[in-house]
Amino acid sequence: MTPLAAKIAFCAMPVAWYVIRLPHELRSRRTPVTRNARDLREVVLLLISLSGLGIIPFLYVATGMPRMAERAFVPVLAWLGIAVALVALLMFRLTHKALGRNWSVSLEVRENHRLIQEGVYARVRHPMYTAFWLWAVAQALLLPNWVAGLSGLVGFGTLYLFRIGREERMMLEAFGDEYRIYAARTARLIPWLY
């Protein structure tokens, strides 16, 4: 494993992500939205997450900047990063498969939206967030740069911290007791860890 191979592996992640997401995004567009929480706060959070998981690491891959934040490349960490990236993409795929037309990039409830409780959602309420946390960890392992490597954890962590409570309130408003019961028997991010 070389630093270049690790960077190529990192760049393959968003390509695979897009291949997984595109058909679901196209399908979900045909289902009208009945409740939307996309406001300035949501847009800012999405941009912060995009900066950490996309813009900053791609700037590093393309230019090597910021050079002052370089760390030693450790091949075993890069291999571990590839393994974590594969798990992230698997989780991402399973999440999209379970959600179907209910999927959205933002906080939205669609027409005829139902509470998904099967597939990966049988044990985890927010497996999409789990997938993105895994992506951020893979990024930190693959990119030997303190800024670019850790920017995903900071960027996505900011989105998660300021969005998760709002999302759960929205689900409670949409599904009431059904969501309360579901939340009581599932983990937020990691199965068997409440």
C-alpha atoms as a printed R data frame, in Angstrom:
    type eleno elety resid chain resno       x      y      z
1   ATOM     1    CA   MET     A     1   0.000  0.000  0.000
2   ATOM     2    CA   THR     A     2   1.319  3.421 -0.973
3   ATOM     3    CA   PRO     A     3   0.091  6.949 -0.157
4   ATOM     4    CA   LEU     A     4  -1.096  7.294 -3.758
5   ATOM     5    CA   ALA     A     5  -3.089  4.041 -3.527
6   ATOM     6    CA   ALA     A     6  -4.682  5.267 -0.298
7   ATOM     7    CA   LYS     A     7  -5.658  8.551 -1.973
8   ATOM     8    CA   ILE     A     8  -7.141  6.645 -4.913
9   ATOM     9    CA   ALA     A     9  -9.108  4.459 -2.488
10  ATOM    10    CA   PHE     A    10 -10.383  7.592 -0.772
11  ATOM    11    CA   CYS     A    11 -11.458  9.091 -4.121
12  ATOM    12    CA   ALA     A    12 -13.267  5.859 -5.004
13  ATOM    13    CA   MET     A    13 -15.520  6.262 -1.948
14  ATOM    14    CA   PRO     A    14 -17.587  9.201 -3.241
15  ATOM    15    CA   VAL     A    15 -17.840  7.589 -6.670
16  ATOM    16    CA   ALA     A    16 -19.292  4.433 -5.111
17  ATOM    17    CA   TRP     A    17 -21.463  6.600 -2.844
18  ATOM    18    CA   TYR     A    18 -22.891  8.410 -5.875
19  ATOM    19    CA   VAL     A    19 -23.544  5.152 -7.740
20  ATOM    20    CA   ILE     A    20 -25.455  3.865 -4.709
21  ATOM    21    CA   ARG     A    21 -27.389  7.084 -4.107
22  ATOM    22    CA   LEU     A    22 -28.355  8.206 -7.625
23  ATOM    23    CA   PRO     A    23 -31.168  5.724 -8.385
24  ATOM    24    CA   HIS     A    24 -32.746  6.346 -4.972
25  ATOM    25    CA   GLU     A    25 -32.474 10.093 -5.374
26  ATOM    26    CA   LEU     A    26 -34.152  9.961 -8.773
27  ATOM    27    CA   ARG     A    27 -36.927  7.698 -7.466
28  ATOM    28    CA   SER     A    28 -37.577  9.761 -4.342
29  ATOM    29    CA   ARG     A    29 -37.950 12.986 -6.368
30  ATOM    30    CA   ARG     A    30 -41.206 11.596 -7.757
31  ATOM    31    CA   THR     A    31 -42.723 11.376 -4.271
32  ATOM    32    CA   PRO     A    32 -44.027 14.758 -3.041
33  ATOM    33    CA   VAL     A    33 -42.680 16.205  0.209
34  ATOM    34    CA   THR     A    34 -45.303 16.965  2.884
35  ATOM    35    CA   ARG     A    35 -42.991 18.355  5.588
36  ATOM    36    CA   ASN     A    36 -39.648 20.017  4.990
37  ATOM    37    CA   ALA     A    37 -37.179 21.354  7.567
38  ATOM    38    CA   ARG     A    38 -34.639 22.635  5.037
39  ATOM    39    CA   ASP     A    39 -33.813 26.099  6.280
40  ATOM    40    CA   LEU     A    40 -30.651 28.185  6.497
41  ATOM    41    CA   ARG     A    41 -29.410 26.160  9.480
42  ATOM    42    CA   GLU     A    42 -29.833 22.892  7.555
43  ATOM    43    CA   VAL     A    43 -28.044 24.280  4.492
44  ATOM    44    CA   VAL     A    44 -25.145 25.543  6.627
45  ATOM    45    CA   LEU     A    45 -24.831 22.148  8.357
46  ATOM    46    CA   LEU     A    46 -24.820 20.347  5.006
47  ATOM    47    CA   LEU     A    47 -22.106 22.712  3.730
48  ATOM    48    CA   ILE     A    48 -19.973 22.147  6.847
49  ATOM    49    CA   SER     A    49 -20.302 18.391  6.396
50  ATOM    50    CA   LEU     A    50 -19.512 18.658  2.663
51  ATOM    51    CA   SER     A    51 -16.414 20.710  3.480
52  ATOM    52    CA   GLY     A    52 -15.131 18.104  5.922
53  ATOM    53    CA   LEU     A    53 -16.000 15.007  3.920
54  ATOM    54    CA   GLY     A    54 -15.353 16.435  0.458
55  ATOM    55    CA   ILE     A    55 -13.814 19.814 -0.192
56  ATOM    56    CA   ILE     A    56 -10.917 19.751  2.306
57  ATOM    57    CA   PRO     A    57  -9.829 16.150  1.646
58  ATOM    58    CA   PHE     A    58 -10.084 16.571 -2.131
59  ATOM    59    CA   LEU     A    59  -8.026 19.749 -1.944
60  ATOM    60    CA   TYR     A    60  -5.418 17.711 -0.070
61  ATOM    61    CA   VAL     A    61  -5.524 14.840 -2.582
62  ATOM    62    CA   ALA     A    62  -5.206 17.265 -5.516
63  ATOM    63    CA   THR     A    63  -2.582 19.634 -4.091
64  ATOM    64    CA   GLY     A    64  -1.008 18.063 -0.990
65  ATOM    65    CA   MET     A    65  -2.098 21.120  0.987
66  ATOM    66    CA   PRO     A    66  -1.815 21.781  3.861
67  ATOM    67    CA   ARG     A    67   1.694 20.330  3.854
68  ATOM    68    CA   MET     A    68   2.449 21.467  7.404
69  ATOM    69    CA   ALA     A    69  -0.184 18.981  8.641
70  ATOM    70    CA   GLU     A    70   1.389 15.885  7.047
71  ATOM    71    CA   ARG     A    71   1.830 12.821  9.208
72  ATOM    72    CA   ALA     A    72   3.754  9.634  8.539
73  ATOM    73    CA   PHE     A    73   1.989  7.242  6.163
74  ATOM    74    CA   VAL     A    74   1.290  3.904  7.845
75  ATOM    75    CA   PRO     A    75   0.254  1.200  5.338
76  ATOM    76    CA   VAL     A    76  -1.634 -0.874  7.898
77  ATOM    77    CA   LEU     A    77  -3.799  2.159  8.745
78  ATOM    78    CA   ALA     A    78  -4.555  2.625  5.048
79  ATOM    79    CA   TRP     A    79  -5.593 -1.031  4.726
80  ATOM    80    CA   LEU     A    80  -7.791 -0.606  7.787
81  ATOM    81    CA   GLY     A    81  -9.204  2.548  6.164
82  ATOM    82    CA   ILE     A    82 -10.164  0.554  3.067
83  ATOM    83    CA   ALA     A    83 -11.915 -2.036  5.237
84  ATOM    84    CA   VAL     A    84 -13.825  0.674  7.125
85  ATOM    85    CA   ALA     A    85 -14.728  2.366  3.818
86  ATOM    86    CA   LEU     A    86 -16.181 -0.897  2.496
87  ATOM    87    CA   VAL     A    87 -18.284 -1.306  5.640
88  ATOM    88    CA   ALA     A    88 -19.436  2.320  5.304
89  ATOM    89    CA   LEU     A    89 -20.505  1.743  1.701
90  ATOM    90    CA   LEU     A    90 -22.286 -1.490  2.625
91  ATOM    91    CA   MET     A    91 -24.172  0.315  5.400
92  ATOM    92    CA   PHE     A    92 -24.949  3.134  2.982
93  ATOM    93    CA   ARG     A    93 -26.347  0.659  0.430
94  ATOM    94    CA   LEU     A    94 -28.447 -1.180  3.017
95  ATOM    95    CA   THR     A    95 -29.848  2.117  4.284
96  ATOM    96    CA   HIS     A    96 -30.911  3.256  0.829
97  ATOM    97    CA   LYS     A    97 -32.389 -0.139  0.016
98  ATOM    98    CA   ALA     A    98 -34.513 -0.079  3.176
99  ATOM    99    CA   LEU     A    99 -35.665  3.533  2.772
100 ATOM   100    CA   GLY     A   100 -36.732  3.343 -0.870
101 ATOM   101    CA   ARG     A   101 -38.858  6.402 -1.760
102 ATOM   102    CA   ASN     A   102 -38.710  7.641  1.842
103 ATOM   103    CA   TRP     A   103 -35.079  8.715  1.388
104 ATOM   104    CA   SER     A   104 -34.071 12.379  1.291
105 ATOM   105    CA   VAL     A   105 -30.817 14.291  1.663
106 ATOM   106    CA   SER     A   106 -32.410 16.738  4.065
107 ATOM   107    CA   LEU     A   107 -34.982 16.613  6.844
108 ATOM   108    CA   GLU     A   108 -38.156 15.779  4.932
109 ATOM   109    CA   VAL     A   109 -41.282 13.695  5.322
110 ATOM   110    CA   ARG     A   110 -42.757 12.497  2.036
111 ATOM   111    CA   GLU     A   111 -46.301 11.725  0.966
112 ATOM   112    CA   ASN     A   112 -47.339  8.271  2.255
113 ATOM   113    CA   HIS     A   113 -44.136  8.225  4.326
114 ATOM   114    CA   ARG     A   114 -43.967  5.287  6.664
115 ATOM   115    CA   LEU     A   115 -41.655  4.535  9.535
116 ATOM   116    CA   ILE     A   116 -39.080  2.065  8.224
117 ATOM   117    CA   GLN     A   117 -38.381 -0.629 10.823
118 ATOM   118    CA   GLU     A   118 -36.989 -3.448  8.707
119 ATOM   119    CA   GLY     A   119 -33.645 -4.263  7.197
120 ATOM   120    CA   VAL     A   120 -30.808 -2.317  8.789
121 ATOM   121    CA   TYR     A   121 -33.447 -0.158 10.532
122 ATOM   122    CA   ALA     A   122 -34.579 -3.124 12.642
123 ATOM   123    CA   ARG     A   123 -31.717 -2.455 15.067
124 ATOM   124    CA   VAL     A   124 -30.486  1.074 14.289
125 ATOM   125    CA   ARG     A   125 -32.581  4.264 13.981
126 ATOM   126    CA   HIS     A   126 -29.995  6.250 12.014
127 ATOM   127    CA   PRO     A   127 -27.829  3.859  9.973
128 ATOM   128    CA   MET     A   128 -27.184  6.569  7.353
129 ATOM   129    CA   TYR     A   129 -25.374  8.531 10.059
130 ATOM   130    CA   THR     A   130 -23.509  5.362 11.026
131 ATOM   131    CA   ALA     A   131 -22.363  5.059  7.401
132 ATOM   132    CA   PHE     A   132 -21.118  8.655  7.356
133 ATOM   133    CA   TRP     A   133 -19.292  8.253 10.692
134 ATOM   134    CA   LEU     A   134 -17.572  5.215  9.180
135 ATOM   135    CA   TRP     A   135 -16.721  7.265  6.081
136 ATOM   136    CA   ALA     A   136 -15.135  9.918  8.300
137 ATOM   137    CA   VAL     A   137 -13.090  7.268 10.143
138 ATOM   138    CA   ALA     A   138 -11.983  5.739  6.822
139 ATOM   139    CA   GLN     A   139 -10.928  9.203  5.649
140 ATOM   140    CA   ALA     A   140  -8.843  9.713  8.788
141 ATOM   141    CA   LEU     A   141  -7.140  6.364  8.230
142 ATOM   142    CA   LEU     A   142  -6.540  6.785  4.488
143 ATOM   143    CA   LEU     A   143  -5.266 10.364  4.336
144 ATOM   144    CA   PRO     A   144  -1.940 10.976  6.127
145 ATOM   145    CA   ASN     A   145  -2.694 14.596  6.892
146 ATOM   146    CA   TRP     A   146  -4.015 15.834 10.229
147 ATOM   147    CA   VAL     A   147  -6.258 18.493  8.670
148 ATOM   148    CA   ALA     A   148  -7.593 16.563  5.657
149 ATOM   149    CA   GLY     A   149  -7.807 13.275  7.525
150 ATOM   150    CA   LEU     A   150  -9.700 14.610 10.515
151 ATOM   151    CA   SER     A   151 -11.850 17.173  8.671
152 ATOM   152    CA   GLY     A   152 -14.492 14.522  8.004
153 ATOM   153    CA   LEU     A   153 -14.901 13.771 11.693
154 ATOM   154    CA   VAL     A   154 -15.194 17.489 12.464
155 ATOM   155    CA   GLY     A   155 -17.428 18.356  9.502
156 ATOM   156    CA   PHE     A   156 -19.814 15.435  9.787
157 ATOM   157    CA   GLY     A   157 -19.654 15.560 13.589
158 ATOM   158    CA   THR     A   158 -20.924 19.147 13.458
159 ATOM   159    CA   LEU     A   159 -23.848 18.162 11.229
160 ATOM   160    CA   TYR     A   160 -24.679 15.191 13.436
161 ATOM   161    CA   LEU     A   161 -24.474 17.149 16.691
162 ATOM   162    CA   PHE     A   162 -26.774 19.946 15.518
163 ATOM   163    CA   ARG     A   163 -29.175 17.835 13.447
164 ATOM   164    CA   ILE     A   164 -29.924 14.552 15.235
165 ATOM   165    CA   GLY     A   165 -32.195 16.011 17.916
166 ATOM   166    CA   ARG     A   166 -34.126 17.992 15.346
167 ATOM   167    CA   GLU     A   167 -34.537 14.919 13.151
168 ATOM   168    CA   GLU     A   168 -35.812 12.812 16.031
169 ATOM   169    CA   ARG     A   169 -38.324 15.534 16.993
170 ATOM   170    CA   MET     A   170 -39.527 15.595 13.389
171 ATOM   171    CA   MET     A   171 -39.991 11.813 13.442
172 ATOM   172    CA   LEU     A   172 -41.930 12.065 16.721
173 ATOM   173    CA   GLU     A   173 -44.216 14.692 15.189
174 ATOM   174    CA   ALA     A   174 -44.773 12.546 12.093
175 ATOM   175    CA   PHE     A   175 -45.157  9.132 13.738
176 ATOM   176    CA   GLY     A   176 -45.946  9.763 17.433
177 ATOM   177    CA   ASP     A   177 -46.122  6.689 19.655
178 ATOM   178    CA   GLU     A   178 -45.019  4.408 16.819
179 ATOM   179    CA   TYR     A   179 -41.693  6.248 16.771
180 ATOM   180    CA   ARG     A   180 -41.435  6.319 20.588
181 ATOM   181    CA   ILE     A   181 -41.804  2.526 20.723
182 ATOM   182    CA   TYR     A   182 -39.360  2.097 17.850
183 ATOM   183    CA   ALA     A   183 -36.806  4.429 19.471
184 ATOM   184    CA   ALA     A   184 -37.082  2.564 22.770
185 ATOM   185    CA   ARG     A   185 -36.085 -0.749 21.157
186 ATOM   186    CA   THR     A   186 -33.363  0.454 18.774
187 ATOM   187    CA   ALA     A   187 -29.942  2.020 19.088
188 ATOM   188    CA   ARG     A   188 -29.294  5.445 17.613
189 ATOM   189    CA   LEU     A   189 -26.105  4.493 15.696
190 ATOM   190    CA   ILE     A   190 -24.598  1.162 16.766
191 ATOM   191    CA   PRO     A   191 -26.648 -2.033 17.303
192 ATOM   192    CA   TRP     A   192 -26.825 -3.205 20.902
193 ATOM   193    CA   LEU     A   193 -25.421  0.111 22.115
194 ATOM   194    CA   TYR     A   194 -28.137  2.365 23.470
